[in-house]
Amino acid sequence: MNTATMPGPTPPLHSLRPLRRRHFNRLFAAVYASAILSLFYHHILKLLHSTTLVSFFMSFLLFISDVVLAYMWSTTQAFRMNPVHRQAFPENLQKVLDRKDFPAMDIFICTADPYKEPPINVVNTALSVMAYDYPTEKLSVYVSDDGGSELTMFAFMEAAKFGKQWVPFCRENNITDRCPDAFFTSNYALTPNTTEIKMMYESMKMKVEGAVEKGKVNDEYICSEEERQVLSQYRTKDFTRQNHPSLIQVLLNSKEDVDNTGSPMPNLIYVSREKSTSAAHHFKAGALNALLRVSASMTNSPIILTLDCDMYSNDPLTAKRVLCYLPNRSNRPNCGYVQFPQRYHGLNNADIYAGEHKRLFLANPIGMDGLNGPSYVGTGCFFRRRVFFGAPSSFVEPEIPDLAPDHIVDKPINGREVLSLAHHVAGCNYENWTNWGSKIGFRYGSLVEDYYTGYRLQCEGWQSIFCDPSRPAFLGDVPITLIDVLNQTKRWSVGLLEVGFSKYSPSTFGVRAMGVLMAQSYAHYAFWAIWCFPVTVYAVLPSLTLLRGIPIFPKMGFRYGSLVEDYYTGYRLQCEGWQSIFCDPSRPAFLGSVPISFNDALNQNKRWYVGLLEMGFCRYSPLTFGIRAMGILMAQSYAYYAFSAIWSLPITVYAFLPSLALLQGIPFFLR
């Protein structure tokens, strides 16, 4: 008699483990809150007993500063209420899902300027994801070139040729570093083809960088008449970066192009959306929405990965890790995206400008993952295409049925009908009188489109998952100059405040849509810029009062000493394990504000600014000689750097005041 064999249990694809210290975090928050209330009581007494207008004004400034600090502290507690750790098991995936049943993926890579974002770096990012340990015929890489540059187009023409050698090389040798530049700069193992592949890469790199250096693609680099015709589109007299038609070029077609082993290549599509000076382009959010529509007309894959052009893949198993959660394999039925943390290469232990942002990209998402999931941080995020078309329970129909997430594309991607639709939806006026940017796609309304989009999606009822494997999934570049850091901080601050003071503010709309804890999490970012007020007050006011001999702090006694000790203990506990990154007061980026050492301020700035000011005030100044020699725009660009010393003025003042107060106090101490 035959006996039926019972199927074994399905192996787990992921695990969830709440952090054991979460109960201690809650208890600590209650104790710390009582200390804050005691401090407010002291401030109120101080205000009521002020005898002069000056003392009242100073006490009031300190009180408002502590209110701001207390509010920001309260928003951080949402991250610590229920932090969790997740782990994916991609090795079990093929026991649950056959490889041929893996869902297709569309990968979006955005670039805007070939000089600020070198095309060879963008090429490395694209090649790293084209070489995923994933069925290549199910991968489609879309490159958005918002700069409309022939240099970027040429770079990807070369990448398409090199990719036919690189992708099978990684697959056959089980390479872990699948970014060519990262692989060839590491201690890689020699294989029979390594030297040949490296020579091919160096040849491609030399051509691309040579073209960028010359500012154009010379005839010596053009190998065929087809390439010449493609590049000629950029050389018409009416073509400019701000004004040009849409350009869409299929560089690799998985149905037609194969690698050197005969296996299909991923799709590789170059997209430069139409630009016009009379139409709003909405920056990166507009570029992503254009890619969302173009990809829907060509491949319409159910999963979308968004990547910054400098954020290459560091783990070939990343796509498989995502399938452990999407679609519908997590314990969150409305899970809309899986966010990986931003990690960076090339940072030393000091990280003097705090570019790694470990709290932003690592610590806080763990806390949000225990609620409804982390926010979208602009890169390294895998979305379900469905999330961009309304809430889980209310689908928003696009204006063209072919753009719907459930539409099946059954025509070749390089066919005339498909390309015609793709050019149409990439037009600069296509979004007029539609829901794009408001109810469909990536959302407009803030300079930080990533934060705002993730926030609005979660307000609609979508949830997310934070995936942080031991090997970083993606590695990218970080700002390494003070000017770049300040510009980035300014853009973030303005964009976040736009959301914080809008009708969709987390403090009002967010509380109703998501609940208090998730709203507090988003409010922490939305009002992040208000740190500047208490930091400025505490940087300037104590020194000024010391110079004038006005006491603003009570005499040290048991009660006040205990309060200070509570704050200090809490400060040390919060900094445990993060001290070298976040709590080192000798770093200029402490709290994202100002240095508190006069030596630091001088050493940072004197060498740069003395030389720049020499140029600014000499007879070759950009404001005089430069305008005559180069024109106003180029002269202003150089003047920006020549007079950048004014950036250091507030920093130097903040650092100088404590030193001045100390010098004045020495004679009183010696009496």
N, C-alpha and C positions, 0 to 999 in steps of 0.2 A: 504494500500500500504506500502511495506517495504521500509524503508529509510536506505541507507548504512551509516554506521558510519565512519567518516573520522578519520584516525589514528592521534593521537596527535603528537606534535613535539618530536623529539628524545632528551632525556636529555643529557646535555653536559658531556663529560668524563674528560675534563680538561679545564683550562683557562690560558690565557697569559696576563700579565700586565707589560708593560714597566715602568721602574722607572722614576718618575717625575723629578729627579735631573739630568738626563742625559744631558740636555741642559746646565745646570750650569757647569757640568763637562767639557764639550767641551769648554765653555768660559774660565774656569779656566785654562785649558791646554794651550790655546792661550796666556793668560797673563803670565803664568809661563814660557812658552817658550821664551818670550821676555826678562824675567829676566835672563834666562840662556844665551841668546845671549849677554847681557850686561856683564855677568861674563866672557865669552870668550873674549870679547873686552878688559877687564881689564887684562886678562892673556897674551894676545898678546902684549899689551903695556909693561907689566912687562918683557916679554922675550926680546923685542926689546931694552929696556933700561937697561938690565943687564950689570953690569960693570966687574964682575968677573965670572970665570968658575963655582965657587961654587953657586953663586946666580942664574946663568943661569940654572944649573942642578936642583936646588931646585924648581925654577919656572916651569921648564919643567915637573918635576914629579907631581907637583900640577895640571898643565894644563892637563896632560894625565889622572890623577885621575878624574878630573871633566868631561872630555870627556866620560870616562867610566860611571860615575854616570849619566850623561845626557842621554847617550844611554839607560841605564837600565831604567831610568825614562820614556823615550819615549816608550819603549816596554810596560810599565804598562798602558799607556794611551789607548791601544787597549781594555783593559778590561773595560774601563769606557765610551766608546763611545755609547754603546747601551745595558746596563744591563737590564735584564728582570726577572720577577718572574713568576713561573708556579705553578699551583695547580691542583692536580688530584682528581677526584671524584669517588673512587672505589664503593661507595654505588649505583651509577647509572649503574654499569657495567652489572649486570644481567638483567637490563631492555633493554640492547642493544644486549647482547650476552648470550646465554643459557650456563649454567654451563658445560653441557656435550660437548659443542663446544670449551671450553677453550683449547688453544694449549698446547702441552706437553712441559716440560722444563727439560733440562739437567743441573745439578749443579756441577761445578768443584771446588774441594777443594784440595789445594796443601800443602804438608808437606814434610820436607826433613831430619829432625833430631829429634828423639824421646827425646833427652835430652835438646835441645834448645827449642823445640816445644812440650811440654808434650802431649802425646796421649790423655789424658783425656780432654784437651782443644780442640783438634781437634774433639773429639767425641761430645762435647757440641755444637760446630759449626754445625756439621752434623745433630744432633738431632733437632736443632733450625729450620733448613730449611725443614727437613722431616715433621715437624709439621705445615707447612704453612697452612693458610686457603685457601686451593686449593684442587682440586680432587687428592687424594693421588696416584691413579693409573697413573696419568700423570706426576709424579715427579720421576726423576732418579738422584741419588746422586753418583757421581764418586769421589773417594778419591785417589789422586796420592801420593804414598809414594816413594819419590826419595831416601830415605835412605835405602829402602829395608830391613825394620826391622820387625822381628817377634813381637815386642812389639806393633807396630801400627796395625798389623794384628789382634793380640789378642784383642786389645782395641775395634776394630770394630766388632769382633765376639760377644763381650759382649754388644756392643751398639745395635746390631741387635736384641738381646734378650730383652734388656730393652726398645727399641723403640716400641715394640709391646704393652707395657703398657703405655708408655709416650705419644705417638701420640693420642690415643683415650682419654686419661686423659685431654689433652689440648683442644681437640675438644669438649668434653662433658661439661667441666667447663668454656669454653670460656676464657682460660688463655691468657694473653697478653705477659708475659715474657715466651717465649717458649724455651729458653735456660735453661736446668735443673739447672745449677749452679747459674745463675742469679735469677731464680725463688726461689730456696731454701735459698738464702742469702738475699732475700727481705722480706718485711712484707706481706707475702702471706696470703690469706684467707684460713681458714681450711675447707676442704670438707671431706666427708666420706672416700675417698681413699688417702688423702694427706699423712698421716703418713706411710701408706704401700708403696706408691710410693717413698717417701723419703728414706725409709729403703732399697728399691731396688737400688736406685741411690747410696747411700752410700756404699752398698755392691759392686756394680760395680766399683765405684771409688777406693775402697780399693784394689780390685784385680788388677786393671790396674796400680795404683801407686806402689803397692807391686812388680809387675813384673818389672816395670821400675827401682825401687830401686835395685833389685837383678840383673838386666841386662839380664834376661831371663825369660821365662814362665815355671814355675815349673809344675810337674805333678799334683800337688794338684789343679791347676786352670783348668786343661783340663778335660772336661766333657764327651767327646765322642771320639770314634776312628776316626771319620771324622775330628774333630778338630786336633787330633794328626797327621794325615796324612798331613793336610794343613801346620801345623807348622814345620813338618819335612823337608819341602822344603828349609827352611832357615838354616838347620843344616848340610848340606853337606859340605865336606871339601873344595870344590872349590867356595862356595858361599861367596862373600864379598860385601861390600856396593858399591864398584866401579866395580865389575865384577860379574854379575849374569844374568840368563835368565829372560824373562818377566814372571810376576806372575799376573794373573787375577782371582779373586774369586768373584762369585756372592753370596753375603751374604743374600740378600733379593730379591725376585722376585715377582713383583706385580701380576703376573698371578697365583702364587701358595701360597704365604705367606699372611696371614691375621693377624690382631691384635686380641685382646681379645674380641672384639665385632663382629668379623666376617667381618670387612671392609678390603679391600686390603691395603697392606703396600706399600710405595714407593720402587722403585728399589734401592738397595744399592750395589755398585760394588767397590771392592778394586782393584787398578791397581798399579803395580810397573813395570815400563818399563824396557826393557833389558838395561843393562849397560856393557860397556867394556872400559878398559883403553886405547884402541886403537881407540875409536870412540868418536867424539865430542858429548857432551850431551846438550849444549846450555842452561844449568841452567833451570830457571823457564819457559822460552819460549818453550824450548824443551819438558818439562813436559806437558805444556798446549796443545802443538800440538799433543803429544801422546794421551792425553785424547780426543782431537777433533776427532782423527781417530778411537780410540776405541769406543767412544760413537756413532760415525756414523755407525759403524758395528753392534751395539747392539740396540740402540733406535732411534738415528738420529732425536732428537727433534728439532723443528724450532727455539727455543729460548734457549740461553745458559747463565747461571749465573756463573761468576768467583768470587771466594772468597778466601781470605787468611785464613789460618787455625785458626787464633786467632780472626777472625772477625765474631762474631755470629749474627744471625738475632734478631733484637729487636722489630720487628713489623710484626705480622702474615699476615697483609694485603699488604705487599710489592709486592708480585707477582701480585696481582690484580691491584695495582697502575701501574705496568708496562704495563698491558694490556690496560690501558687507552691511551697509546701512541703507543704500538707495537701490532701486525703489522699493519702498514698503517692506524693508527687512529690519527696520529698527522698531523699538517699542514706542515710537512716535508716529502715529498714522498720518499726521499732517506735516511730516518732516519735509521741508522744502529745499534745504541745502546743507552741505557738509563743509565746514570751514577748517582749513589747516592754518597753523600759526605762521606768521612771517618770521623767517630766520635769515641771518645775514652772514656772509663770508668776509674774511679780511679784517675783522675787528680784533683789536688787542684787548687786554684785560681792563685797561683804563676806560675805554669807550668814552672819551672826554665830552662828547656832545650828547650822550645818552641816546644814541641812535637806535639801539637794539629794542628799546621800549618793551622790556620783559613783562611789566605789569599789564600793559595794554594788549599785548599779543599772546601772553602765556598765562599769567595769573588770573586776570579778570575773566577771560573766556571759560576757565574751569568753573568759576562760580556761576556764570550765566548758563552753563551747560546743565547745571542742576535745577534750573528754573525752566525756561522755554528754549534755551539755546543761545549761542553766542551771536554777536553782531557780525555783519559782513564787513570785512576790512579791505575790500578792493582787489585782492589777488589771492590765488590759492584756494578758490572756492568752487565747489561743484554744485550746480543748481539742477533741479528738475525744471525742464522748460515750462511746465505747467504753472509754476509759481508766478510767472510774469503776466498771467492773464486772469487776475482776480483772486479772490479769497478761495479757500478750499471748498466752501459751500456755494459760491456764487461766481460762475465763470463769466468773464468779460469777452465777448466775441470781438475778434479783430475785424477791421473794415474789409479785409480780403480773406475769404475762406482758406486760401492757400497758406496763410500765415498762422493758422490755428495749430496748437501743439500736437493735435491728433491727426493732422493731415499727413498722408503718406506720399512721398515724392517718388514717382515711378518713371521719371524721365531722366536722361543723362544730364549731368551737371554742366556740361559744356554745350548743350543743345541751345538752339536759337531761342526757343520759347522760354526756357529757364533763365538764360542770361538776360533776356529782355525784361522779365519780371524783376530780376535781381537789380538791374540798373534803375528800374522804376522806383523800387522801394528804398534805394539808396539816395534818392533825390533830396535836395535841401528843403523843398517845400512839401514833401510828402506828409509830414506830420501835422500840417496845418488842419485845424478843425477835426482832429482825431484825439483818441485817449492816450496816445503815446506820451510818456513822461509824467502822466498824472494817475492813470489807472492801469496802464499796460506798460510793461518793460521797466527799465531802470528809471528812477524818478528824478525829475528836475526840481529845482528850488533851493539847492545848496551847493556850495563849492565842494563839499565833501559828499559826493554822490553815493559813495559806498555806504557810509554811515546812514544816510537818509533813506537809501533804498532798503537796506536791511531792517531799519526801524519801521518803515511803512509796511513791509511784508509781514513783520511779526505783529503789527497792529491789526492786520487783516486776519490773523489767526494761524499763520504759518509758523512752524517750529524749525529748529536747526540743531545740528550736532557738531561738537568740537572734536576733531581727530588730531591727536598729537603723538605720532609714533616716535620711537626712540631715535631712529634715523630721520633727520629733517626731510620732509617731503619736497620742500622748495628752498632754495637759497638765492638771495638777491644782494643788490648793492645798497649802501646806506650813505646819506649825506656825510661828507668828510670835511667840509669847510663851514666856518661860522656863518657866512652869508647864506649858504644853502640851507642850513638848519633854521636860521631866522625866517627865511622866506617860506619854508615848509610849515613852520610853527604859525606864522601869520595866516597862511591859507587855511590851515586846520581851524584856528581860532575863529576866524571870520565865518567860515562855513558852518561850524558847530553852533555858533551864536545865532546864525540865521534860523536854524532849526529850533533852538532853545526859546527864541522870542517870536516864533511863528504861531499860527493857529493850531499847528500840530505839535506844540511843545510837549515833551515828555511829562512835565509837571501837571498838565491838565488833560490833554487829549490822550496821552500815553497811559495815565492812571486808569482812565475809563476803558481803554482798549485792551490793556495787557495786565492790569493789576499793579499794585504798589511796588513790589520788589523789582519786576522787570522795568517798570517806568523809572525807578530810582537808578537802575543800572545805566539806562540810556541818558538820564539826566546828568549823571556823573561826567559823561563825555560832552553833552550839550553845553554845560556851563563850566567846562574845564578852564576856559580863558579867565574866569573871574578870580583864579588864583593870584593874578597879577596885583589885585588891590591889597590884600593882606600882606603879601610879600613886600610890596613897595612901602607900605606903612611901617612894617617891622624893620625894614632896611634903613629907613630914613628917620623915623620919629624918635626912637631911643637915643640916637646919636645927637639929634638936635636938642632934645631935652637935657641930655648930659652936658652939652655945651652951655646951656642957659641955667643949669643947676636946678632944674624942675624935676621932682620925683614923680614917676608915673607908676612904679611898681611898689607894692607894700613891703614893709620890713619883713625880713625872713623870720617866720615863726613856725610853730608846730603845724598849725592848720594850713598855712600857705605852703610850707615846705612839703607837707604830705601831698598837697595837690600837684605841685611841681613834680614830685617823685612819681605820682600816678601817671602824669603825662609822659615823663621820661621813660618809665617802665613800658608803657604802652607803645611808645615810639620804638623802643628797642625790640619789643616783641613783633611789631609789624615789620621791622626790618630784618628779622632773623632769616638768614639764608639769602638775603638780597642786598646785604650791606654794601658790598663793593660796587654794586651797580646803582643803587638808588639813594643811599644814605651817607654818601661820602661828601661832606660839605666843602671839600677842596675842589670839587669839580664845577666848572662853570655852568653846567646844565642842571645843577641842583634845583629840583622842583621846576625845571624849565624856565628859570627866571634869571638870576644874576649871580655873579661870583661874589663871595664874601671875603676874599683875600685881596688886599691891595697888590701884593706881588703877582698874583695870578692875572689880575687885570693888566698890569704893566707888561708882563712877559707875553701875554697873548697878543697884545696890540702894537707894541712900540715898533717892532721890526717891519710889520706890514704897513702900518699907517704912516710912519715917517716917510718911507719911500713913495707911497702913493700920494701923500700931500706935496712932496717935492714936485711930482709931475703935475699936480693940480694947480700949483701956484707959480710954475716956471713959465718961460715965454712960449713954451710948446703946450700950454694948457689946452685941454679938450674944449673948453668953453670959448676960446679965442682962436688959436691956431687950428684946432681940430675942426671947427665949423667950416673954416675956409678950405681946409684940405680934404675933408671926408664928407661933408654934409652934416645936417643937423642930427639925423637919427643915429649915425655911427658915432658922432661926437658925444651925444648924450649917453650912449652905451659906455664909452670910455670914462665919461665924467661920473657915471654911477659908481665905478670902482675907485676913481681918483679921490672922490670926496666921501668915500664910505667910512672915513674916520668918525663921522658924526654918529654912526651906529654905536661907537664905544663911549660916547659922552655920558649917557645915563648910567652905564655899567661902571665907568670910572668914578662918577659922583657917588654912587652907592658904596663902592669899595673904599673911597677916600674918607667919607664922613666918620666911620668908626675909628680910623687911624687918627684923624684930627681931634676927635673927642678924647681919645686915649692920651694924646700928647698934652692936651690942656689939663687933663685930670692928674697927670704925674706930679706937678707942684703941690696940689692939694693933698695928695697921698703922702708926700715927703714931709709935710709940716708936722 
